[in-house]
Amino acid sequence: MLTKSSELKLREVVNISDGKRLGPVCDVEFDDETGAIRSISVHNAGILLRMFGRNSKQSIPWEKIKRFGVDVILVDVDEV
């Protein structure tokens, strides 16, 4: 299955360790040499705080990404 990086930003990220929605993908980091995904980022703040410019990103390394679904990305992270 071929997926564009712009399509990844439409997918919700869910942590399988506690079932929480972490939010949509806001950034994707690629390896310059191989083109492989190194990590994805999601916003930590909710939508209300993002509207006022108060947000931070949580980077999730490739090793923590467990499954890419049609509309969801499953990850396994301990701390959020």
C-alpha positions as CSV (number, residue, x, y, z in Angstrom):
1,M,0.0,0.0,0.0
2,L,1.4,3.4,-1.0
3,T,0.7,6.4,1.2
4,K,1.5,10.0,0.7
5,S,2.9,12.0,3.6
6,S,0.0,14.5,3.2
7,E,-2.4,11.6,3.8
8,L,-0.6,10.8,7.1
9,K,-1.6,14.2,8.5
10,L,-5.3,13.3,8.1
11,R,-4.9,10.2,10.4
12,E,-5.6,10.2,14.1
13,V,-2.8,8.7,16.4
14,V,-4.0,6.4,19.1
15,N,-1.9,5.0,22.0
16,I,-2.6,1.3,22.4
17,S,-1.2,1.1,25.9
18,D,-4.0,3.3,27.3
19,G,-6.4,3.8,24.4
20,K,-6.0,7.6,24.4
21,R,-6.3,9.6,21.2
22,L,-3.1,11.7,20.9
23,G,-4.4,13.8,18.0
24,P,-3.7,14.0,14.3
25,V,-0.2,13.8,12.8
26,C,1.2,17.3,12.5
27,D,4.7,16.5,11.2
28,V,6.6,13.6,9.7
29,E,10.4,13.3,9.9
30,F,12.3,11.4,7.2
31,D,15.8,10.0,7.0
32,D,17.7,12.0,4.4
33,E,19.7,9.1,3.1
34,T,17.1,6.3,3.0
35,G,13.8,8.2,2.8
36,A,12.4,6.0,5.6
37,I,10.2,7.6,8.3
38,R,12.1,8.3,11.5
39,S,9.3,9.7,13.5
40,I,5.9,11.3,13.5
41,S,4.8,14.3,15.7
42,V,1.4,15.1,17.2
43,H,0.3,18.2,19.1
44,N,0.2,17.8,22.9
45,A,-2.3,20.6,23.5
46,G,-6.0,20.4,22.8
47,I,-7.7,22.4,20.0
48,L,-8.6,25.3,22.4
49,L,-5.0,25.9,23.4
50,R,-3.8,25.5,19.8
51,M,-6.1,28.3,18.7
52,F,-4.2,30.6,21.1
53,G,-0.8,29.4,20.0
54,R,0.0,27.4,23.1
55,N,1.1,24.0,22.0
56,S,4.0,21.6,21.9
57,K,4.7,18.6,19.8
58,Q,5.3,15.1,20.9
59,S,7.6,13.2,18.7
60,I,6.9,9.4,18.3
61,P,9.9,7.4,17.0
62,W,9.3,4.8,14.3
63,E,10.0,1.9,16.7
64,K,6.9,3.0,18.7
65,I,4.6,2.9,15.7
66,K,2.8,-0.4,15.6
67,R,0.2,-0.2,12.8
68,F,-0.9,2.2,10.0
69,G,-4.6,1.9,9.5
70,V,-6.9,3.5,6.9
71,D,-7.8,6.4,9.2
72,V,-5.8,5.7,12.4
73,I,-2.1,5.1,13.4
74,L,-1.6,2.9,16.4
75,V,1.4,3.6,18.6
76,D,2.7,2.2,21.9
77,V,4.2,4.9,24.1
78,D,4.5,4.9,27.8
79,E,4.4,8.6,28.7
80,V,2.3,11.3,27.0
